[in-house]
Amino acid sequence: MTMWRERTVTSADVRLAVFELGDTSRPTVVLVHGWPDTHHLWTHVAPLLAEHFHVVAYDTRGYGATDAPSGDAPYRLEALAGDLFAVAAAVSDTPVHVLAHDWGSVQTWEAVTTPGASDRIASFTSVSGPDLDHLGMWARSKLRRPTPAALGTALTQVASSAYTVMFQLPVVPKVFFGLLGWAPVWRQFLHLVEGTAAADVTVSPTLHRDMISGLRYYRANLRPRLLHPDARSTDIPVFQIVNRRDIALRPAIYEHTHRYVTQLWRRDLPTGHWLPYARPQLLAELTRDFITSLESGTPSAAIARARLTGTPAPFAGKLAVITGAGSGIGRETALLLAEQGGEVVLADIDVAAAEKTASIITDTGGRAHAYALDVADTDAFESFADTVTDTHGVPDIVINNAGIGLAGPLLDATDAQIRRLVDINLVSVATGSRLFGRAMVARGLGGQIVNLSSAAAFTPQRGLGAYAATKAGVLLLSESLRAELAEHHIGVTAICPGIVDTNIISATEFAGASTDGQEQLRDKMNGMYRRRGFTPDRVAADILGAIGANRAVVPVTVEAKVGYRIYRFVPGLSRRMARTNLV
């Protein structure tokens, strides 16, 4: 049970019930709840923050133990912002940090965009609550140029917010909440719509009354702010936590926030609306990391990665690990990920090549880090994974790309050649997936693992049996791992390129060939790959598209797509085609 210290703060004749935890000599964090909650929303978050900060929560007007003025006018955002300023002034001599959720976030946006707000507010962590004026301007931008995509985005948000119309009707909400407004029913409702464990939902004894009282927030503010927005800016540092599975608010509505915030950080999570109930440890850690980074002046790796200076790029704030990143598909994927906002950790057995990739990225303002790694060395891989998570954090994306080739008759291959091929092409993929997959599962924020297979996985060919076997192994490993990790919101993708003009031939051995024969065969294969003309940057584009769509298997190049379908639907033809000499 959370042992709050209780007090009362008066704001414009409204008595606010205020609750405190922690050492008052530490920086103060004020917690602001939304509908239909009270300070009980923070029951699991506040004690975690109190280990580092002086924590203050309060019941906003109309809720819990706080006064509930009659009428709608006292619940306009200006009055609610005034309450926040009053609490901040009463509990701290210095500006406070604010963590707010839902309508708590909406009213805090009003506060931080008020002139002089920095005298009372040091930072704002926003969860599931937009600035209504910003939202109104966003909606206007979508309707001003009604392209199909813009209309689709706007209509999706309208559908998600349809409940707010019902909330503003005169009688219906009271009848509805007469049924829903009891604690056991509300807990079960949250469990059904978002999967939040009922035992984690702590509510006030006044829940039924608060549900109805809180409707005045909607009536007093939604229509005037959305129909006549007055968008204002703020210089206060804002950390925007976007829940991508929020049933009420779509991520797209936050795409213009950077226009109004000069110091903005953003973190997208695969979580739902009631994050304080569902993931209190995560929310406390994110908030603590942000505030500590501001207080110390030295941002953590995660906070530095979350900083936004313009329109959010598709992979902004994401950390990606790529093996075999020194050249070819690995390098091009790294460049494209960095171009689209990602921070990349690059590993290659040729560390100079990885450093070259990193320098290309950093020279254009991106974030990249190069490491030497022989993926066939499991101990080295484990050490690399530990270094990455300790130094940069748990990656959001892992691309197991490193690989070599082995061509020629299987009967002519040596045990050493086959073992090396299996260790690099298959075992290392399992190792990378296993090590980083464990970290992703433990973190609980989902992610994407991408494994480079090949069209050879489903197009049997004489002269490529051993190589095809490793790539088929990668394909089936990926599909099986996808099933294992689905419940953790971790996608797994197998990329299957056909003939791509990379330098893989330079790392290909030809079983049974003499030294001179090796070079002749490499020259012949290189010529064929160059004539094909399919460059690795095109594979990189497909990889990023597959990550965004969480696709399971992605054949790349025409021959790969055709071969995939032949193998699935006419396997006999595929086997007959395998008799054709490759080299």
C-alpha positions in Angstrom: 0.0 0.0 0.0 1.3 3.5 -0.9 1.7 5.6 2.2 1.0 9.1 1.0 1.5 12.2 3.0 -1.7 14.3 2.5 -2.2 18.0 2.4 -4.5 20.6 0.8 -3.6 23.3 -1.7 -6.1 26.1 -2.7 -6.4 27.3 -6.2 -9.0 30.0 -7.0 -11.2 28.9 -4.1 -11.0 25.2 -5.1 -9.4 23.0 -2.5 -7.1 20.4 -4.2 -6.3 17.2 -2.4 -2.5 16.7 -2.6 -0.5 13.6 -1.8 3.3 13.3 -1.4 6.0 10.7 -1.2 9.8 10.8 -1.0 12.5 13.2 0.2 11.5 16.9 -0.2 15.2 17.9 -0.8 15.2 16.1 -4.1 13.9 17.4 -7.4 10.1 17.4 -7.4 8.0 15.4 -9.9 4.3 16.3 -10.0 1.9 13.6 -11.3 -1.3 14.6 -13.1 -4.0 12.0 -13.8 -6.8 11.9 -16.4 -10.3 10.6 -16.8 -11.7 8.8 -14.8 -8.8 8.4 -12.5 -7.6 10.1 -9.3 -4.1 10.1 -7.7 -4.7 6.3 -7.4 -3.6 6.0 -11.0 -0.1 6.5 -9.8 -0.2 3.9 -7.1 2.4 1.7 -8.8 4.5 4.4 -10.4 4.9 6.9 -7.6 6.9 4.6 -5.2 9.3 3.8 -7.9 9.9 7.5 -8.7 10.1 8.3 -5.0 13.3 6.3 -4.8 14.9 9.2 -6.7 12.6 12.2 -6.4 10.2 14.1 -4.3 6.9 12.9 -5.7 3.6 14.8 -5.6 0.2 13.7 -7.0 -3.2 15.5 -6.7 -6.8 14.9 -7.5 -7.7 17.4 -10.2 -10.9 19.4 -9.7 -14.0 17.3 -9.9 -12.2 14.1 -8.9 -11.6 12.2 -5.6 -11.1 14.3 -2.5 -10.8 17.6 -4.4 -13.7 20.1 -4.7 -16.1 19.8 -7.6 -17.4 23.2 -8.6 -20.8 23.1 -10.3 -21.3 23.8 -14.1 -18.8 23.3 -17.0 -17.0 26.7 -17.0 -14.8 25.9 -13.9 -13.3 23.0 -15.9 -11.8 24.9 -18.8 -8.2 24.3 -19.5 -7.1 27.7 -18.2 -8.5 26.9 -14.8 -7.0 23.4 -14.8 -3.5 24.8 -15.7 -3.9 27.3 -12.9 -4.4 24.4 -10.5 -1.2 22.8 -11.7 0.7 26.1 -11.1 -0.8 26.4 -7.6 0.3 22.9 -6.7 3.8 23.4 -8.1 4.2 26.6 -6.2 3.0 25.0 -2.9 5.3 21.9 -3.0 8.5 23.3 -4.4 10.6 26.5 -4.4 12.1 25.5 -7.8 10.4 24.5 -11.0 9.0 21.0 -11.0 9.0 18.1 -13.5 5.6 17.0 -14.6 4.4 13.5 -15.6 0.9 13.5 -16.9 -1.6 11.1 -18.5 -4.7 11.5 -20.6 -6.6 14.7 -19.5 -3.8 15.3 -17.1 -1.5 15.6 -20.1 -4.0 17.8 -22.0 -4.2 20.3 -19.1 -0.4 20.2 -18.7 0.0 21.1 -22.4 -2.2 24.2 -21.6 0.2 25.0 -18.7 3.5 24.6 -20.5 2.3 26.8 -23.4 1.3 29.6 -21.0 3.7 32.5 -20.9 6.0 32.3 -17.8 5.4 28.6 -17.4 9.1 27.9 -17.0 9.1 29.7 -13.7 7.1 26.7 -12.3 7.7 23.8 -14.7 11.1 22.4 -15.5 10.0 19.5 -17.9 6.9 17.7 -19.1 6.6 14.0 -19.8 3.4 13.5 -21.8 1.5 10.2 -22.0 -1.6 9.7 -24.1 -2.8 13.2 -24.1 -2.4 15.8 -26.9 -2.5 19.6 -26.8 -6.1 20.2 -28.0 -5.0 23.3 -30.0 -2.3 21.4 -31.7 -4.8 18.6 -32.4 -7.2 21.1 -33.9 -4.4 22.4 -36.2 -3.4 18.9 -37.2 -7.0 18.1 -38.1 -7.3 21.3 -40.2 -4.1 20.3 -42.1 -5.5 17.0 -43.0 -8.8 18.5 -44.2 -7.2 21.4 -46.0 -5.7 19.1 -48.6 -8.0 16.1 -48.5 -5.8 13.5 -50.1 -7.0 9.9 -49.6 -4.1 9.2 -47.2 -4.9 12.4 -45.2 -8.6 11.7 -45.0 -7.9 8.1 -44.0 -5.7 9.2 -41.2 -8.2 11.8 -40.0 -11.1 9.4 -40.2 -9.2 6.7 -38.3 -8.7 9.2 -35.4 -12.4 10.3 -35.6 -13.4 6.6 -35.2 -11.1 6.2 -32.2 -12.5 9.3 -30.6 -16.2 8.6 -31.4 -16.8 7.9 -27.7 -16.2 11.6 -26.9 -19.5 12.5 -28.7 -21.4 10.2 -26.4 -19.6 11.7 -23.4 -21.1 15.2 -24.3 -24.7 14.1 -24.5 -27.0 15.1 -21.7 -28.4 11.8 -20.4 -26.8 8.8 -22.1 -23.4 9.0 -20.3 -25.0 8.8 -16.9 -27.0 5.7 -17.8 -23.9 4.1 -19.4 -21.6 4.8 -16.4 -24.3 3.6 -14.1 -23.3 0.2 -15.4 -19.6 0.7 -16.1 -18.8 2.9 -13.1 -18.2 0.2 -10.6 -14.7 -0.9 -9.8 -14.9 -4.6 -10.7 -16.7 -3.8 -14.0 -14.1 -1.1 -14.9 -11.2 -3.4 -14.1 -12.7 -6.0 -16.3 -13.3 -3.5 -19.1 -9.7 -2.4 -19.1 -8.6 -6.0 -19.2 -10.8 -6.7 -22.2 -9.9 -3.7 -24.3 -6.2 -3.5 -23.5 -5.2 -6.7 -21.7 -4.4 -4.8 -18.5 -4.4 -7.1 -15.6 -7.4 -6.4 -13.4 -5.3 -6.7 -10.2 -3.1 -3.8 -11.5 -5.9 -1.3 -11.8 -6.2 0.7 -8.6 -9.2 3.1 -8.4 -10.7 5.5 -6.0 -13.9 4.7 -4.0 -15.4 7.7 -5.8 -14.9 6.1 -9.3 -18.6 6.1 -10.2 -19.0 9.8 -9.3 -15.7 10.7 -10.9 -16.7 9.2 -14.2 -19.7 11.4 -14.5 -18.0 14.5 -12.9 -15.1 14.2 -15.3 -17.4 14.5 -18.4 -17.3 18.3 -17.8 -13.7 18.3 -19.0 -15.0 17.1 -22.4 -18.0 19.5 -22.5 -15.9 22.5 -21.5 -13.0 22.1 -23.8 -13.3 19.8 -26.8 -15.5 21.7 -29.2 -14.1 25.2 -28.6 -10.5 24.1 -28.8 -10.8 21.8 -31.8 -13.1 24.2 -33.8 -11.1 27.3 -32.9 -7.6 26.3 -32.1 -5.0 28.8 -30.9 -1.8 26.8 -31.1 1.0 28.1 -28.9 4.6 27.0 -28.5 6.8 26.1 -25.5 10.5 26.2 -24.7 10.0 23.7 -21.8 11.6 20.3 -22.5 8.9 17.8 -23.5 9.2 14.0 -23.5 6.3 12.6 -25.6 5.5 9.0 -24.9 3.4 7.6 -27.8 1.5 4.4 -27.1 1.1 2.8 -30.5 -1.7 0.5 -29.3 -3.7 3.3 -27.7 -7.4 2.7 -28.3 -8.3 6.4 -28.1 -5.4 8.3 -29.7 -3.6 7.3 -32.9 0.1 8.0 -33.2 -0.4 10.2 -36.3 -1.9 13.0 -34.3 1.5 13.7 -32.8 3.3 14.2 -36.1 3.3 18.0 -35.9 4.3 18.4 -32.2 7.8 19.4 -33.2 6.4 22.6 -34.7 5.4 23.8 -31.3 8.1 22.4 -29.0 11.7 23.7 -29.2 13.1 20.9 -27.0 11.3 17.7 -27.9 12.0 14.0 -27.2 9.7 11.2 -28.3 9.5 7.5 -27.6 7.0 5.2 -29.4 6.0 2.1 -27.5 4.0 -1.0 -28.4 1.7 -0.3 -25.5 -1.9 0.8 -24.8 -3.6 3.8 -23.3 -3.4 2.9 -19.6 0.4 2.6 -19.4 0.6 3.7 -15.7 -1.4 0.6 -14.8 0.0 -1.9 -17.3 3.7 -1.0 -17.2 4.5 1.1 -14.2 8.1 0.0 -14.0 8.7 1.0 -17.6 7.0 4.4 -17.2 8.9 5.1 -14.1 12.2 4.2 -15.8 11.6 6.3 -18.8 10.6 9.3 -16.7 13.5 8.9 -14.4 15.9 8.6 -17.3 14.5 11.8 -18.9 14.6 13.9 -15.7 18.0 12.6 -14.7 19.4 13.4 -18.1 18.1 17.0 -17.9 19.2 17.5 -14.3 22.7 16.2 -15.0 23.1 17.8 -18.4 24.4 14.5 -19.7 21.7 12.5 -21.6 21.7 8.8 -21.5 22.1 6.9 -24.8 18.3 6.3 -24.9 17.4 9.9 -24.3 19.9 11.2 -26.8 18.4 8.8 -29.4 14.9 10.1 -28.6 15.7 13.7 -29.3 13.7 15.2 -32.2 14.6 18.3 -34.2 12.1 18.0 -37.0 9.4 15.8 -38.5 9.7 12.3 -36.9 11.5 10.1 -39.3 10.2 6.5 -39.8 13.0 5.0 -37.6 13.6 8.0 -35.3 14.6 6.8 -31.8 15.3 3.3 -32.9 18.5 1.4 -32.2 19.5 -1.2 -34.8 22.3 -3.7 -34.8 23.6 -5.0 -38.2 26.2 -7.7 -38.7 28.3 -7.8 -41.9 27.7 -4.0 -42.1 31.1 -3.2 -43.7 29.8 -3.6 -47.3 27.1 -4.8 -49.6 23.6 -5.2 -48.2 24.7 -4.6 -44.6 26.3 -1.2 -45.5 23.3 -0.1 -47.6 20.8 -1.1 -44.9 22.8 0.8 -42.3 22.9 3.9 -44.5 19.2 3.8 -45.2 18.3 3.2 -41.6 20.4 6.1 -40.4 18.9 8.3 -43.2 15.5 7.5 -41.8 16.4 8.4 -38.2 17.8 5.2 -36.7 20.9 4.9 -34.7 23.0 1.9 -35.9 25.6 -0.4 -34.3 27.7 -1.9 -37.1 29.6 -5.1 -36.7 32.0 -6.7 -39.2 35.0 -9.0 -39.2 36.7 -6.3 -41.2 36.4 -3.5 -38.6 37.9 -1.0 -41.0 35.0 -1.6 -43.4 32.6 -1.1 -40.5 34.3 2.1 -39.5 34.0 3.3 -43.1 30.3 2.7 -43.0 30.0 4.5 -39.7 32.0 7.5 -40.9 29.7 7.9 -43.9 26.8 8.0 -41.5 28.3 10.3 -38.9 29.6 12.7 -41.6 26.0 13.4 -42.6 24.8 13.9 -39.0 23.7 10.4 -38.2 24.6 8.2 -35.2 26.7 5.1 -35.8 29.1 2.9 -33.9 31.5 0.3 -35.4 32.7 -2.9 -33.8 34.9 -5.8 -34.9 33.1 -9.1 -34.8 33.7 -12.6 -36.1 30.1 -13.9 -36.0 31.4 -17.5 -36.0 33.0 -16.9 -32.6 30.1 -17.5 -30.2 32.0 -16.2 -27.2 32.9 -13.0 -29.1 29.3 -12.6 -30.2 28.1 -12.9 -26.5 30.6 -10.3 -25.5 29.5 -8.0 -28.3 25.8 -8.4 -27.3 26.7 -7.5 -23.7 28.7 -4.4 -24.9 25.8 -3.2 -27.1 23.1 -3.5 -24.4 25.4 -2.0 -21.7 26.6 0.9 -23.8 23.8 1.7 -26.2 20.7 -0.2 -24.8 18.6 -3.0 -26.0 18.2 -2.8 -29.8 14.8 -2.3 -31.4 16.0 -3.9 -34.6 18.6 -6.7 -35.2 19.7 -7.6 -38.7 21.7 -10.8 -38.9 23.3 -10.1 -42.3 26.8 -11.6 -42.2 27.3 -14.5 -44.5 29.7 -16.3 -47.0 29.2 -18.5 -50.0 30.3 -22.0 -50.9 29.8 -23.3 -54.4 30.8 -26.4 -56.3 29.9 -30.1 -56.0 29.0 -31.1 -52.5 31.1 -34.3 -52.9 34.2 -32.1 -53.4 33.7 -29.9 -50.3 35.8 -30.4 -47.2 34.5 -30.8 -43.7 36.3 -27.6 -42.8 34.5 -25.7 -45.6 31.1 -27.0 -44.6 31.7 -26.3 -40.9 32.8 -22.7 -41.6 29.8 -22.2 -43.9 27.4 -23.5 -41.2 29.0 -21.5 -38.4 28.8 -18.2 -40.3 25.5 -18.6 -42.3 23.4 -20.5 -39.8 24.8 -20.8 -36.3 25.6 -17.0 -36.1 22.1 -16.1 -37.2 20.7 -18.3 -34.4 23.3 -16.8 -32.0 22.4 -13.2 -32.8 18.6 -14.0 -32.7 19.0 -15.8 -29.4 21.2 -13.2 -27.6 19.3 -10.1 -28.7 16.0 -11.8 -28.7 16.4 -12.6 -25.0 17.2 -8.9 -24.3 14.1 -7.8 -26.3 11.8 -10.2 -24.4 13.2 -9.1 -21.0 12.7 -5.4 -21.9 9.1 -6.1 -23.0 8.9 -3.4 -25.8 8.8 -5.6 -28.8 11.2 -5.3 -31.7 12.2 -6.8 -35.1 14.7 -9.4 -36.0 15.7 -9.6 -39.6 17.7 -12.6 -40.9 19.3 -12.7 -44.3 18.4 -15.9 -46.0 18.5 -16.3 -49.8 16.5 -17.4 -52.8 18.7 -20.5 -52.7 16.6 -21.5 -49.6 13.8 -22.5 -51.9 15.5 -22.9 -55.3 17.6 -26.0 -55.2 20.6 -25.9 -57.6 23.4 -28.2 -58.3 26.6 -26.7 -57.1 25.0 -24.8 -54.2 23.7 -27.6 -52.0 25.6 -26.7 -48.9 25.0 -23.0 -49.2 21.3 -23.6 -49.9 21.0 -25.8 -46.9 22.3 -23.1 -44.6 20.0 -20.5 -46.1 17.0 -22.9 -45.9 17.9 -23.3 -42.2 17.8 -19.6 -41.8 14.4 -19.4 -43.4 12.8 -22.1 -41.2 14.6 -20.8 -38.1 13.1 -17.4 -38.8 9.6 -18.7 -39.4 9.8 -20.8 -36.2 11.2 -18.0 -34.1 8.5 -15.7 -35.4 5.9 -18.0 -33.8 7.9 -18.1 -30.6 8.2 -14.4 -30.2 4.8 -13.2 -31.5 3.4 -13.0 -28.0 6.2 -10.6 -27.1 5.4 -8.3 -30.1 8.7 -9.2 -31.6 8.5 -9.7 -35.4 10.9 -12.0 -37.2 11.6 -11.6 -41.0 13.5 -13.7 -43.4 14.9 -11.7 -46.4 15.5 -13.9 -49.4 17.5 -12.1 -52.1 18.2 -13.6 -55.5 21.2 -12.5 -57.6 22.4 -9.2 -56.0 25.6 -7.3 -57.0 27.5 -7.5 -53.7 31.0 -8.7 -52.8 29.8 -12.1 -51.5 31.6 -13.8 -54.4 34.9 -12.5 -52.9 34.1 -14.5 -49.8 32.9 -17.6 -51.7 35.0 -20.7 -52.0 34.5 -23.2 -54.9 34.8 -26.7 -53.6 37.3 -28.8 -55.5 38.8 -26.0 -57.5 42.5 -25.2 -57.7 43.8 -21.8 -56.7 43.8 -20.6 -60.3 40.4 -22.1 -60.8 39.0 -20.3 -57.7 39.9 -16.9 -59.3 38.5 -17.9 -62.7 35.2 -19.0 -61.2 35.0 -15.9 -59.0 35.6 -13.7 -62.1 32.9 -15.6 -64.0 30.4 -15.3 -61.1 31.2 -11.6 -60.5 30.5 -10.9 -64.1 27.2 -12.6 -64.0 26.2 -10.7 -60.8 27.3 -7.4 -62.3 25.3 -8.0 -65.5 22.2 -8.8 -63.4 22.6 -5.2 -62.1 20.4 -5.6 -58.9 22.2 -3.4 -56.4 22.2 -3.9 -52.6 20.5 -0.5 -51.9 17.4 -2.0 -53.4 17.5 -4.9 -51.0 18.0 -2.4 -48.2 14.8 -0.7 -49.2 12.9 -4.0 -49.1 14.4 -4.7 -45.7 13.1 -1.5 -44.2 9.7 -2.0 -45.8 9.6 -5.5 -44.3 10.4 -4.1 -40.8 7.7 -1.5 -41.1 5.1 -4.1 -42.2 6.5 -7.0 -40.1 6.5 -9.3 -43.0 7.5 -12.9 -42.5 9.2 -13.9 -45.7 10.4 -11.4 -48.3 11.8 -12.7 -51.7 13.8 -10.0 -53.3 14.4 -9.8 -57.1 12.2 -11.2 -59.8 14.0 -14.6 -59.8 13.5 -14.9 -56.1 9.8 -14.1 -56.3 9.3 -16.5 -59.2 11.4 -19.2 -57.5 9.5 -18.9 -54.3 6.1 -19.5 -56.0 7.4 -22.3 -58.1 8.8 -24.1 -55.1 5.5 -23.7 -53.2 3.1 -24.6 -56.0 5.1 -26.7 -58.5 7.9 -28.3 -56.5 8.6 -30.9 -59.2 9.5 -28.1 -61.7 11.8 -26.6 -59.1 13.7 -29.9 -58.7 14.0 -30.3 -62.5 15.4 -26.8 -62.8 18.0 -27.6 -60.1 19.8 -29.8 -62.6 21.0 -26.7 -64.6 24.6 -25.8 -64.0 25.0 -22.6 -62.0 28.7 -22.2 -62.8 
